């Protein structure tokens, strides 16, 4: 990939990301349940963002246990 191509994709992704986040904020910000329980929304976002980390820790430990037992991963 050339630098020019990378830069175009990078700028396009940034514009899309900002647009998606602003649109979601506008759409969900007007929902009364979200306005009343915004702290729960934030806790939910944090919990969802920790799922990939937890998945990595679990699979890493399983892989380590399999290697210690002399088994090959499937």
C-alpha positions as CSV (number, residue, x, y, z in Angstrom):
1,X,0.0,0.0,0.0
2,X,1.4,3.4,-0.9
3,X,1.5,6.2,1.5
4,X,-1.0,8.2,-0.6
5,X,-3.5,5.2,-0.4
6,X,-2.9,4.9,3.4
7,X,-3.5,8.6,3.9
8,X,-6.8,8.5,2.0
9,X,-8.0,5.5,3.9
10,X,-6.9,7.1,7.2
11,X,-8.7,10.3,6.6
12,X,-11.8,8.6,5.3
13,X,-11.9,6.3,8.4
14,X,-11.4,9.3,10.7
15,X,-14.3,11.2,9.1
16,X,-16.6,8.1,9.2
17,X,-15.7,7.5,12.9
18,X,-16.5,11.0,13.9
19,X,-19.7,11.0,11.9
20,X,-20.8,7.7,13.4
21,X,-20.0,8.8,17.0
22,X,-21.7,12.2,16.5
23,X,-24.8,10.6,14.9
24,X,-25.1,8.0,17.7
25,X,-24.7,10.7,20.3
26,X,-27.4,12.8,18.7
27,X,-29.7,9.8,18.3
28,X,-29.3,8.3,21.7
29,X,-28.9,11.7,23.5
30,X,-32.6,12.4,22.8
31,X,-33.9,9.2,24.3
32,X,-35.4,9.9,27.7
33,X,-34.2,6.6,29.3
34,X,-30.6,7.5,28.3
35,X,-30.9,11.0,29.7
36,X,-32.3,9.6,33.0
37,X,-29.7,6.8,33.4
38,X,-26.7,8.1,31.6
39,X,-24.3,6.6,34.3
40,X,-25.6,3.1,33.4
41,X,-24.9,3.8,29.7
42,X,-21.3,4.7,30.5
43,X,-20.8,1.6,32.7
44,X,-22.2,-0.5,29.9
45,X,-19.8,1.0,27.4
46,X,-16.9,0.4,29.7
47,X,-18.0,-3.2,30.2
48,X,-18.4,-3.9,26.5
49,X,-15.0,-2.4,25.8
50,X,-13.4,-4.8,28.4
51,X,-14.8,-7.9,26.6
52,X,-11.8,-8.2,24.1
53,X,-9.3,-7.9,27.0
54,X,-11.1,-10.6,29.0
55,X,-11.3,-12.8,25.9
56,X,-7.5,-12.4,25.3
57,X,-6.7,-13.2,28.9
58,X,-8.9,-16.3,28.9
59,X,-7.5,-17.7,25.6
60,X,-3.9,-16.9,26.7
61,X,-4.3,-18.8,29.9
62,X,-5.9,-21.7,28.1
63,X,-3.1,-21.8,25.6
64,X,-0.6,-21.7,28.4
65,X,-2.3,-24.6,30.2
66,X,-2.4,-26.6,27.0
67,X,1.3,-26.1,26.4
68,X,2.2,-27.0,29.9
69,X,0.2,-30.2,29.6
70,X,2.0,-31.0,26.3
71,X,-1.2,-30.7,24.2
72,X,-1.2,-29.0,20.8
73,X,-3.9,-26.3,20.2
74,X,-6.7,-27.4,17.8
